Amino acid sequence: MTTQGLPAQPFFQTPEQRTALARQRYFEEHTSPSGLVNDAVVSSWNRSRSLGHQPHKIPSLDPVGKSTVSAAIARNQTLLQASSLELHALEASLAGTHCRVMLTDANGVIVHVMAGEKVPHHKVLNQASRVGVNLAEGHLATTAPGIVVQTGLASAILGGEHYYEMFRALRCAAAPIRDVQGRMVGVLDVSTEAGDFGFDPLSVVGIFATAIENRVLRAQSDHLLVLHFQTAHALLDTPMEGLVGVSTKGRVEWVNGTARGLLGRNRSEPTGSVEEVLGANLNQLLALCGATQARLLHLPCGLGIWVRAECRASGDIGFGPSVSSPDIRPIEPQVQASTLSAYTPQAVLVDTRADTAETDDITSATPDAPSLAEALQRLIDKTLAANNGNVARTARILGVSRGTVYRNLKKSAPSDHTDA
């Protein structure tokens, strides 16, 4: 890729033009392309160069040895089993596109590729998207999965942002999947060689990676009490719910990303006891097990959250008898919206049962099921309506970026909204 034929003015208008200039400065002039491409791309280029990659050469796309592949698949059975429903749902959502879905292990080795016919003109992608191919920076330099493996952060690499020239037609977006100890156990990637995605790939891959991560967390919590919660009860049992794992001694063992945001805790902050974190003791939370309706709980900061509990521990593990508590109030089946608004700050006032049914349809990936993107669109519309069009507040409630809300606004009928 060169800058030949580009406009003479110093301010390039398209991402492709800026990337071409960045490549010229970095690879030919050996100067910093600061401001032309994302800092994560430049950092990856630097790492790739230090590893001895040469951009004009053709890297090997051969899979690792059969024994290594077999060992990787065997080690990642929990990941593969937990991701099965979401992978099928994502593949169904992308069936009308030319995208390829790939799942790698923590080292960047592909352990799953979307089934179906390979697109003939996807020559590079057809070679790269095979079980056993290693997408890490040490093998293929700058790719979205490679950056995620290296940094643990979601990434999108478009066209010429790839280190190797042969990947300049590829576009990929990837997000990490973590376990109960916060360790990265896999990377979900969506790639195409057919031009622009036509949608925000990071939003899509991020939602599905979160859904897979939530299943991994639950699969690793056989002896824990798992709490599901959100400020909007309509978001329970969706990828946007908060999850917390609680031990038989009442200690918070793990917290997922959404829950950290709702609880105001960063990844490195100690979790502590469930009473310190959630403002309710273990017996009060055990009383939620088996309840057919979510219940309201106020956190120590005063924020109201809708909670349901899943007791994954067997009876002889050590959980004591449940004790009901007046501090956690149930949602009455026929509760009116006006009553809910008095209890739930920023809540989406909708029928919980209807939304739950929609979510079940999506995860089952039946042919008539709406896509997760459609479900997200409805949730954003409902949350915006409940918050009088306030984009910032809607983004906080749903745990998404303002950009995601704005992009969904463009798909809906025009309406008044604010960013305050």
URQUI-V45121 format. One record per run of one state. SS is the DSSP state (@ for helix, = for strand, . for the rest). FROM is the first residue (numbers start at 1). LEN is the number of residues. If there is no record, write none. Layout:
# URQUI-V45121
[[SS & FROM & LEN] [SS & FROM & LEN]]
This chain:
# URQUI-V45121
[[. & 1 & 14] [@ & 15 & 14] [. & 29 & 5] [= & 34 & 1] [. & 35 & 2] [= & 37 & 1] [. & 38 & 1] [@ & 39 & 12] [. & 51 & 15] [@ & 66 & 10] [. & 76 & 1] [@ & 77 & 17] [. & 94 & 6] [= & 100 & 6] [. & 106 & 3] [= & 109 & 5] [. & 114 & 9] [@ & 123 & 6] [. & 129 & 5] [= & 134 & 1] [. & 135 & 2] [@ & 137 & 4] [. & 141 & 3] [@ & 144 & 8] [. & 152 & 3] [= & 155 & 4] [@ & 159 & 3] [. & 162 & 3] [@ & 165 & 3] [. & 168 & 3] [= & 171 & 8] [. & 179 & 5] [= & 184 & 9] [. & 193 & 8] [@ & 201 & 19] [. & 220 & 5] [= & 225 & 6] [. & 231 & 2] [@ & 233 & 3] [. & 236 & 6] [= & 242 & 5] [. & 247 & 4] [= & 251 & 5] [. & 256 & 1] [@ & 257 & 7] [. & 264 & 9] [= & 273 & 1] [@ & 274 & 5] [. & 279 & 3] [@ & 282 & 5] [. & 287 & 8] [= & 295 & 4] [. & 299 & 5] [= & 304 & 8] [. & 312 & 17] [= & 329 & 2] [. & 331 & 6] [@ & 337 & 7] [. & 344 & 8] [@ & 352 & 13] [. & 365 & 7] [@ & 372 & 15] [. & 387 & 3] [= & 390 & 1] [@ & 391 & 8] [. & 399 & 3] [@ & 402 & 10] [. & 412 & 6] [= & 418 & 1] [. & 419 & 2]]
